[in-house]
Amino acid sequence: MSEHIAAISDIAAKYDNDPNRLLDILIDVQAQERCVTDDVTRQLAQQVGLSWADIHQTVSFYHFLSETPRGEYTIYLNNGPVAIMQGYEEVAAAFSEAAGCSIDSVTEDGRIGLFVTADIGMGDQEIAALINRVVFTCLTPEKARALVKDMQEGLSVQDMARKHREYGDGNNSLPAIHSMVRNNIQKAGPVCLGPYEVGVALRKCATQSPEDILSQIKASKLRGRGGAGFPTAMKWEFCAKAQGPERCVVANADEGEPGTFKDRVLLTERAELLFEGMAICAYAVGATTGSLYLRGEYTYLREYLEQVLEQMRADNLLGKDIAGKAGFDFDIRVQLGAGSYVCGEESALLESAEGKRGEPRNRPPFPAQSGYRAMPTVIDNVETLASAAQIIDKGADWFSNMGTEESTGTKVLSISGDCDRPGIYEVEFGITIGELLDMAGARDPQAVQVGGPSGHCLNADARDTMISFEGCSSAGAIIIIGKQHDLLAIIDNFMEFFTDESCGSCGPCRSGTWMLRNTLRRIRQGQGTREDLTSMRQLSEVMKKTTKCGLGHTAPHPILNTMDNFPHLYEALIPEQSDIRVFDLEASIKAANAAVGRTSASKETREKEEEQL
Amino acid sequence: MKKPIIATASLAGCFGCHMSFLDIDERILDLVELVHWGKSPINDIKTFEQDCDIALIEGGCCNDEHIHTLRDFRKHCRILVAVGECAIMGGLPAMRNNIPIQECLEEAYLNSPSTAQANPEQILPNDAELPALLDKVYPCHEIVKMDYFLPGCPPRADLIYGALTALVTGQEAKLPYEVIKFD
């Protein structure tokens, strides 16, 4: 027992018993112990100087942390939208049957735990799962059974992966990654995936003044690539002008929006470009601290990213006096997430990076005024920072000549679903949905989900809709949904996702997501009414106006979009109007009758039967 | 003009809304001038002798008898009014909705301090005459169409009286802020 206590103590000590590193500590404890028990929570509370409740609430917040053991092998099977379209149910059933445990449980011998998780960023190579943080892609029921056998025989996860599928292309086969993940770069554009030489942009940056850098970013009209499209130069200026002894730059690599996987590829193939972009931003705003918030699902990239950082330090592209410029000091640390969609929201991400629950903050103050550990902070999408580096290298004009008037440059799109060529496409802004569908080889499309569940559900006939900030703006996830699918089943999956991912901090989101999901389910079961359609619209309006962050603002989108663009789907499900609602009385009394051990039908049914006699 | 007939029922409620209704005090004499009373626990009339104009429903539905009663009210009444939180949203009884029914029954009849000793044979009530419990507690509007909703736990007597007289007289209800605020 004392050895056990010492092991936990060592983990905390590795992070200097720093409460701000609580998330790292908990991730390591979970990896070693397969759970974070109450005893451990109490021990850590003493050691890092937090209350038991502080630690307990953090453990309970994240998907990949648990209070009960999750098995020596923990399978997190992705149940995102593309997975459910491509056979998730069969693969889940195969895992469950072969392992002998149902979803959300652990085998009796404690060896295999089977859990689901929302989108792990592999929409172009579903069905995908994480097993002890190692990514497995292109799963089938047969492969699932083979994997379970490997686990029962005690193979290491790395050996299982090697046996299962060869290493992916590009850097995926480097020893530091060694992953079966494929890049699937279908179209490399000139900015993020274009020609690039490490260090050129940063060296150019160091010869100019911070004001010059800011004015070039401003001239390029670069806007945030996370979907909201805030002018990047303005954000940087706010931070540069904010009062504070130190400043910070954070790269948001928590792309949790189902259907998005562009950052996965940028981090694999363009990590240096991103880090240069961060350093350039740091130079422009006068920041010394940098952090890459890497979503827990991408843990497999961590070792590689650390290596890249190490090499850049060795090449004087990070650290002290960068590129020979005296006083240009900046370094970057990788912060892992532990599975939480809302942490993609910038202020929730900062909370999480400080080791806490990922609850969005009240604003103001904005991150540019008071962000990571109260420092004025620029927090930008991976793609935004990578673009900034290319702008400094190749010029604002070069960049702003691409795209449209309001949306300059390129967008990296993640295309998945019913198409022949799923993967990454870097295209100029202004491309239309029709062009994208043709480019990806869409198969009999019914709908196009742009920007994931929180984005826009378009009718596939809306071919002229433009991908741009003035048209249809998003972080770049395009899910093509073919005509063979029940679209409302996919919308149901989205609503379930929001219900799970709502942090619960504000009432309209906590209850609203749940109410919308349940009303949709009632309608899908043929128990809906016209009043339900009206009340879903009313509730959506309330949520848009009263929720605290983007999750609640956008959670009603799937329902609103489909009511607008696919009204016939709802019409077909609403039964003939009657004042008596459809309600299956016999089904609803089944459980209670079983519990008390009686078989009698409801009073109403009995009376009906008596009448007939 | 024929006086409208009103009816009331308490389903999965605590009768608090009916008690609040009685808090209209002496105004009940004015009400008697305006309406006839049909089926209601207040006068203990248990069947619909004729169709009614307005029915006040307290409580949501937690067993098959409630479903039966509510559907019966819908068939026999022109206007249904959901009175109070339980009728509108399920209210306090709906707190059981996240707990499996088996657990609820065990907690109530086998494990609670008052039953642990008193129920040595470990019986869960199962007489065929008892209504069967539903899997969840349902708000009224999920079972039948409801025409009006009076919020509160319970709604104030002034709200019930104001709404009822407005319905009966066909005039717009005058409900000052104090009558519908809850904090």
Interface residues (C-beta under 8 A of the other chain):
Chain A: R522 Q527 T529 E531 D579 I580 R581 F583 L585 A587 S588 I589 K590 A591 A592 N593 A595 V596 G597 R598 S600 S602 K603 E604
Chain B: N63 D64 E65 I67 H68 R71 R74 K75 P100 I101 Q102 L105 L124 P125 N126 A128 P131 A132 L133 L134 D135 K136 Y138 H141 E142 I143 V144 K145
